[in-house]
């Protein structure tokens, strides 16, 4: 899985990944994001996850997204999911993530 993290503004992080977000890659994805957030000069308050090139998400991938959401809530920050393909939107809606996440 290809993962790119870029800081924006003072306290924002934009993450784009390509491929499948399954058991193996979800661990890598979560670790990369958390490490980048820890290494940032400023505390990250806005996290944007670009899903435009994600082709599949497993329950473990959903768990990683939930953990990131909880971490951002603890910091009084925000998490936004961007450009989610329709088939993945259904996965997020099926587990109720659309109730508390911006999945636009």
TIVO-2410 file (N, C-alpha, C; in nm, 3 decimals):
# residues 104
REC num residu      c1      c2      c3 atome chaine
REC   1      X   0.084  -0.117   0.000     N      A
REC   1      X   0.000   0.000   0.000    CA      A
REC   1      X   0.089   0.124   0.000     C      A
REC   2      X   0.054   0.217  -0.088     N      A
REC   2      X   0.123   0.346  -0.092    CA      A
REC   2      X   0.051   0.443   0.000     C      A
REC   3      X   0.127   0.508   0.088     N      A
REC   3      X   0.068   0.603   0.183    CA      A
REC   3      X   0.150   0.732   0.178     C      A
REC   4      X   0.082   0.844   0.160     N      A
REC   4      X   0.152   0.972   0.163    CA      A
REC   4      X   0.084   1.063   0.264     C      A
REC   5      X   0.164   1.124   0.349     N      A
REC   5      X   0.115   1.216   0.452    CA      A
REC   5      X   0.177   1.352   0.428     C      A
REC   6      X   0.092   1.455   0.425     N      A
REC   6      X   0.142   1.591   0.404    CA      A
REC   6      X   0.076   1.684   0.504     C      A
REC   7      X   0.158   1.765   0.568     N      A
REC   7      X   0.105   1.866   0.659    CA      A
REC   7      X   0.047   1.980   0.577     C      A
REC   8      X  -0.059   2.042   0.629     N      A
REC   8      X  -0.114   2.162   0.567    CA      A
REC   8      X  -0.154   2.258   0.678     C      A
REC   9      X  -0.143   2.385   0.648     N      A
REC   9      X  -0.173   2.485   0.749    CA      A
REC   9      X  -0.081   2.466   0.869     C      A
REC  10      X  -0.126   2.513   0.982     N      A
REC  10      X  -0.046   2.502   1.104    CA      A
REC  10      X  -0.062   2.366   1.170     C      A
REC  11      X  -0.184   2.313   1.168     N      A
REC  11      X  -0.210   2.193   1.247    CA      A
REC  11      X  -0.290   2.087   1.172     C      A
REC  12      X  -0.272   2.081   1.039     N      A
REC  12      X  -0.347   1.985   0.959    CA      A
REC  12      X  -0.259   1.877   0.900     C      A
REC  13      X  -0.318   1.760   0.879     N      A
REC  13      X  -0.249   1.649   0.814    CA      A
REC  13      X  -0.342   1.588   0.711     C      A
REC  14      X  -0.292   1.577   0.588     N      A
REC  14      X  -0.367   1.519   0.476    CA      A
REC  14      X  -0.302   1.385   0.442     C      A
REC  15      X  -0.383   1.279   0.441     N      A
REC  15      X  -0.330   1.144   0.416    CA      A
REC  15      X  -0.399   1.086   0.293     C      A
REC  16      X  -0.318   1.040   0.199     N      A
REC  16      X  -0.372   0.974   0.080    CA      A
REC  16      X  -0.304   0.838   0.068     C      A
REC  17      X  -0.386   0.737   0.044     N      A
REC  17      X  -0.334   0.601   0.030    CA      A
REC  17      X  -0.398   0.537  -0.092     C      A
REC  18      X  -0.333   0.434  -0.145     N      A
REC  18      X  -0.386   0.362  -0.260    CA      A
REC  18      X  -0.380   0.213  -0.233     C      A
REC  19      X  -0.486   0.143  -0.272     N      A
REC  19      X  -0.488  -0.002  -0.258    CA      A
REC  19      X  -0.595  -0.048  -0.161     C      A
REC  20      X  -0.569  -0.164  -0.103     N      A
REC  20      X  -0.663  -0.229  -0.012    CA      A
REC  20      X  -0.626  -0.193   0.132     C      A
REC  21      X  -0.724  -0.159   0.211     N      A
REC  21      X  -0.704  -0.132   0.353    CA      A
REC  21      X  -0.755  -0.254   0.428     C      A
REC  22      X  -0.672  -0.358   0.430     N      A
REC  22      X  -0.710  -0.484   0.494    CA      A
REC  22      X  -0.622  -0.507   0.617     C      A
REC  23      X  -0.623  -0.627   0.671     N      A
REC  23      X  -0.553  -0.656   0.796    CA      A
REC  23      X  -0.408  -0.610   0.793     C      A
REC  24      X  -0.333  -0.650   0.693     N      A
REC  24      X  -0.190  -0.616   0.688    CA      A
REC  24      X  -0.166  -0.468   0.663     C      A
REC  25      X  -0.233  -0.413   0.564     N      A
REC  25      X  -0.206  -0.274   0.528    CA      A
REC  25      X  -0.266  -0.175   0.628     C      A
REC  26      X  -0.374  -0.212   0.697     N      A
REC  26      X  -0.436  -0.122   0.795    CA      A
REC  26      X  -0.341  -0.092   0.910     C      A
REC  27      X  -0.265  -0.192   0.952     N      A
REC  27      X  -0.167  -0.170   1.058    CA      A
REC  27      X  -0.063  -0.068   1.011     C      A
REC  28      X  -0.010  -0.089   0.891     N      A
REC  28      X   0.089   0.003   0.834    CA      A
REC  28      X   0.030   0.143   0.822     C      A
REC  29      X  -0.093   0.152   0.775     N      A
REC  29      X  -0.164   0.279   0.757    CA      A
REC  29      X  -0.176   0.354   0.890     C      A
REC  30      X  -0.226   0.286   0.991     N      A
REC  30      X  -0.244   0.349   1.122    CA      A
REC  30      X  -0.112   0.393   1.184     C      A
REC  31      X  -0.010   0.309   1.175     N      A
REC  31      X   0.121   0.341   1.232    CA      A
REC  31      X   0.182   0.461   1.160     C      A
REC  32      X   0.173   0.463   1.028     N      A
REC  32      X   0.230   0.575   0.950    CA      A
REC  32      X   0.163   0.707   0.990     C      A
REC  33      X   0.032   0.707   1.002     N      A
REC  33      X  -0.040   0.829   1.038    CA      A
REC  33      X  -0.004   0.872   1.180     C      A
REC  34      X  -0.007   0.780   1.274     N      A
REC  34      X   0.024   0.815   1.414    CA      A
REC  34      X   0.168   0.863   1.428     C      A
REC  35      X   0.262   0.797   1.360     N      A
REC  35      X   0.402   0.841   1.365    CA      A
REC  35      X   0.418   0.981   1.307     C      A
REC  36      X   0.351   1.008   1.196     N      A
REC  36      X   0.359   1.141   1.134    CA      A
REC  36      X   0.300   1.246   1.227     C      A
REC  37      X   0.190   1.213   1.293     N      A
REC  37      X   0.129   1.307   1.387    CA      A
REC  37      X   0.222   1.335   1.504     C      A
REC  38      X   0.288   1.232   1.555     N      A
REC  38      X   0.380   1.249   1.668    CA      A
REC  38      X   0.503   1.328   1.629     C      A
REC  39      X   0.550   1.312   1.504     N      A
REC  39      X   0.671   1.380   1.457    CA      A
REC  39      X   0.646   1.524   1.415     C      A
REC  40      X   0.519   1.564   1.407     N      A
REC  40      X   0.486   1.699   1.364    CA      A
REC  40      X   0.531   1.802   1.467     C      A
REC  41      X   0.571   1.919   1.418     N      A
REC  41      X   0.612   2.027   1.507    CA      A
REC  41      X   0.495   2.082   1.587     C      A
REC  42      X   0.377   2.076   1.530     N      A
REC  42      X   0.255   2.124   1.596    CA      A
REC  42      X   0.163   2.006   1.622     C      A
REC  43      X   0.077   2.019   1.724     N      A
REC  43      X  -0.022   1.915   1.748    CA      A
REC  43      X  -0.124   1.916   1.635     C      A
REC  44      X  -0.147   1.801   1.574     N      A
REC  44      X  -0.242   1.790   1.463    CA      A
REC  44      X  -0.383   1.799   1.519     C      A
REC  45      X  -0.460   1.894   1.468     N      A
REC  45      X  -0.599   1.914   1.510    CA      A
REC  45      X  -0.699   1.883   1.398     C      A
REC  46      X  -0.650   1.875   1.274     N      A
REC  46      X  -0.737   1.843   1.162    CA      A
REC  46      X  -0.672   1.733   1.079     C      A
REC  47      X  -0.742   1.621   1.069     N      A
REC  47      X  -0.692   1.506   0.995    CA      A
REC  47      X  -0.788   1.475   0.882     C      A
REC  48      X  -0.736   1.475   0.759     N      A
REC  48      X  -0.817   1.443   0.641    CA      A
REC  48      X  -0.762   1.315   0.580     C      A
REC  49      X  -0.849   1.215   0.566     N      A
REC  49      X  -0.811   1.089   0.505    CA      A
REC  49      X  -0.876   1.082   0.367     C      A
REC  50      X  -0.795   1.081   0.264     N      A
REC  50      X  -0.842   1.075   0.126    CA      A
REC  50      X  -0.856   0.928   0.086     C      A
REC  51      X  -0.978   0.887   0.056     N      A
REC  51      X  -1.006   0.747   0.022    CA      A
REC  51      X  -1.026   0.727  -0.129     C      A
REC  52      X  -0.992   0.825  -0.211     N      A
REC  52      X  -1.021   0.818  -0.354    CA      A
REC  52      X  -0.954   0.700  -0.423     C      A
REC  53      X  -0.842   0.652  -0.371     N      A
REC  53      X  -0.772   0.540  -0.434    CA      A
REC  53      X  -0.772   0.413  -0.349     C      A
REC  54      X  -0.857   0.411  -0.246     N      A
REC  54      X  -0.874   0.289  -0.166    CA      A
REC  54      X  -0.979   0.203  -0.236     C      A
REC  55      X  -0.946   0.077  -0.260     N      A
REC  55      X  -1.036  -0.010  -0.335    CA      A
REC  55      X  -1.115  -0.105  -0.246     C      A
REC  56      X  -1.073  -0.121  -0.121     N      A
REC  56      X  -1.138  -0.216  -0.030    CA      A
REC  56      X  -1.105  -0.175   0.112     C      A
REC  57      X  -1.200  -0.193   0.204     N      A
REC  57      X  -1.171  -0.172   0.346    CA      A
REC  57      X  -1.230  -0.288   0.425     C      A
REC  58      X  -1.147  -0.349   0.508     N      A
REC  58      X  -1.191  -0.461   0.593    CA      A
REC  58      X  -1.237  -0.407   0.727     C      A
REC  59      X  -1.288  -0.496   0.811     N      A
REC  59      X  -1.329  -0.455   0.945    CA      A
REC  59      X  -1.210  -0.402   1.024     C      A
REC  60      X  -1.092  -0.455   0.997     N      A
REC  60      X  -0.974  -0.404   1.067    CA      A
REC  60      X  -0.940  -0.263   1.020     C      A
REC  61      X  -0.960  -0.236   0.890     N      A
REC  61      X  -0.940  -0.101   0.838    CA      A
REC  61      X  -1.038  -0.004   0.902     C      A
REC  62      X  -1.163  -0.048   0.919     N      A
REC  62      X  -1.264   0.035   0.987    CA      A
REC  62      X  -1.222   0.062   1.131     C      A
REC  63      X  -1.164  -0.039   1.196     N      A
REC  63      X  -1.119  -0.023   1.334    CA      A
REC  63      X  -1.010   0.084   1.344     C      A
REC  64      X  -0.918   0.084   1.248     N      A
REC  64      X  -0.811   0.185   1.247    CA      A
REC  64      X  -0.870   0.325   1.230     C      A
REC  65      X  -0.968   0.341   1.141     N      A
REC  65      X  -1.033   0.470   1.122    CA      A
REC  65      X  -1.102   0.513   1.252     C      A
REC  66      X  -1.168   0.420   1.320     N      A
REC  66      X  -1.234   0.451   1.447    CA      A
REC  66      X  -1.132   0.495   1.552     C      A
REC  67      X  -1.018   0.428   1.559     N      A
REC  67      X  -0.913   0.466   1.654    CA      A
REC  67      X  -0.861   0.608   1.624     C      A
REC  68      X  -0.843   0.640   1.497     N      A
REC  68      X  -0.799   0.774   1.460    CA      A
REC  68      X  -0.904   0.878   1.498     C      A
REC  69      X  -1.031   0.844   1.477     N      A
REC  69      X  -1.139   0.934   1.516    CA      A
REC  69      X  -1.134   0.962   1.666     C      A
REC  70      X  -1.120   0.857   1.746     N      A
REC  70      X  -1.116   0.873   1.892    CA      A
REC  70      X  -0.995   0.955   1.934     C      A
REC  71      X  -0.883   0.934   1.869     N      A
REC  71      X  -0.763   1.012   1.901    CA      A
REC  71      X  -0.784   1.160   1.870     C      A
REC  72      X  -0.848   1.190   1.757     N      A
REC  72      X  -0.874   1.329   1.722    CA      A
REC  72      X  -0.975   1.391   1.817     C      A
REC  73      X  -1.076   1.315   1.859     N      A
REC  73      X  -1.174   1.366   1.955    CA      A
REC  73      X  -1.108   1.399   2.088     C      A
REC  74      X  -1.015   1.315   2.131     N      A
REC  74      X  -0.944   1.339   2.257    CA      A
REC  74      X  -0.865   1.469   2.252     C      A
REC  75      X  -0.819   1.508   2.133     N      A
REC  75      X  -0.744   1.632   2.114    CA      A
REC  75      X  -0.835   1.749   2.083     C      A
REC  76      X  -0.966   1.724   2.081     N      A
REC  76      X  -1.066   1.822   2.040    CA      A
REC  76      X  -1.040   1.869   1.897     C      A
REC  77      X  -0.997   1.772   1.815     N      A
REC  77      X  -0.971   1.798   1.674    CA      A
REC  77      X  -1.081   1.738   1.588     C      A
REC  78      X  -1.055   1.730   1.458     N      A
REC  78      X  -1.156   1.676   1.367    CA      A
REC  78      X  -1.093   1.577   1.270     C      A
REC  79      X  -1.175   1.484   1.227     N      A
REC  79      X  -1.136   1.384   1.127    CA      A
REC  79      X  -1.238   1.391   1.015     C      A
REC  80      X  -1.190   1.401   0.892     N      A
REC  80      X  -1.279   1.402   0.776    CA      A
REC  80      X  -1.231   1.297   0.678     C      A
REC  81      X  -1.326   1.221   0.625     N      A
REC  81      X  -1.296   1.124   0.520    CA      A
REC  81      X  -1.340   1.186   0.389     C      A
REC  82      X  -1.250   1.183   0.290     N      A
REC  82      X  -1.272   1.255   0.165    CA      A
REC  82      X  -1.274   1.159   0.047     C      A
REC  83      X  -1.362   1.186  -0.049     N      A
REC  83      X  -1.367   1.113  -0.176    CA      A
REC  83      X  -1.377   0.962  -0.159     C      A
REC  84      X  -1.474   0.920  -0.079     N      A
REC  84      X  -1.494   0.777  -0.055    CA      A
REC  84      X  -1.574   0.718  -0.171     C      A
REC  85      X  -1.522   0.613  -0.236     N      A
REC  85      X  -1.600   0.547  -0.341    CA      A
REC  85      X  -1.732   0.492  -0.284     C      A
REC  86      X  -1.835   0.487  -0.367     N      A
REC  86      X  -1.969   0.445  -0.321    CA      A
REC  86      X  -1.968   0.310  -0.250     C      A
REC  87      X  -1.894   0.211  -0.304     N      A
REC  87      X  -1.895   0.079  -0.241    CA      A
REC  87      X  -1.835   0.084  -0.100     C      A
REC  88      X  -1.741   0.175  -0.077     N      A
REC  88      X  -1.684   0.188   0.057    CA      A
REC  88      X  -1.776   0.268   0.147     C      A
REC  89      X  -1.846   0.366   0.091     N      A
REC  89      X  -1.943   0.443   0.171    CA      A
REC  89      X  -2.045   0.349   0.234     C      A
REC  90      X  -2.086   0.249   0.159     N      A
REC  90      X  -2.182   0.152   0.212    CA      A
REC  90      X  -2.126   0.079   0.333     C      A
REC  91      X  -1.998   0.045   0.331     N      A
REC  91      X  -1.935  -0.020   0.447    CA      A
REC  91      X  -1.937   0.072   0.569     C      A
REC  92      X  -1.905   0.200   0.549     N      A
REC  92      X  -1.907   0.295   0.659    CA      A
REC  92      X  -2.049   0.313   0.714     C      A
REC  93      X  -2.146   0.319   0.624     N      A
REC  93      X  -2.285   0.337   0.667    CA      A
REC  93      X  -2.337   0.212   0.738     C      A
REC  94      X  -2.298   0.094   0.691     N      A
REC  94      X  -2.346  -0.031   0.748    CA      A
REC  94      X  -2.307  -0.043   0.896     C      A
REC  95      X  -2.190   0.008   0.932     N      A
REC  95      X  -2.146  -0.001   1.071    CA      A
REC  95      X  -2.178   0.126   1.151     C      A
REC  96      X  -2.247   0.222   1.087     N      A
REC  96      X  -2.294   0.340   1.158    CA      A
REC  96      X  -2.195   0.455   1.168     C      A
REC  97      X  -2.084   0.448   1.095     N      A
REC  97      X  -1.984   0.555   1.102    CA      A
REC  97      X  -2.038   0.687   1.049     C      A
REC  98      X  -2.138   0.681   0.961     N      A
REC  98      X  -2.193   0.805   0.905    CA      A
REC  98      X  -2.266   0.887   1.011     C      A
REC  99      X  -2.294   0.827   1.126     N      A
REC  99      X  -2.363   0.898   1.235    CA      A
REC  99      X  -2.270   0.997   1.306     C      A
REC 100      X  -2.138   0.970   1.302     N      A
REC 100      X  -2.045   1.058   1.374    CA      A
REC 100      X  -1.926   1.104   1.291     C      A
REC 101      X  -1.910   1.052   1.170     N      A
REC 101      X  -1.801   1.093   1.084    CA      A
REC 101      X  -1.853   1.169   0.962     C      A
REC 102      X  -1.776   1.265   0.918     N      A
REC 102      X  -1.805   1.335   0.794    CA      A
REC 102      X  -1.746   1.248   0.683     C      A
REC 103      X  -1.831   1.180   0.607     N      A
REC 103      X  -1.781   1.090   0.504    CA      A
REC 103      X  -1.807   1.146   0.363     C      A
REC 104      X  -1.801   1.278   0.351     N      A
REC 104      X  -1.827   1.345   0.224    CA      A
REC 104      X  -1.726   1.323   0.118     C      A
***
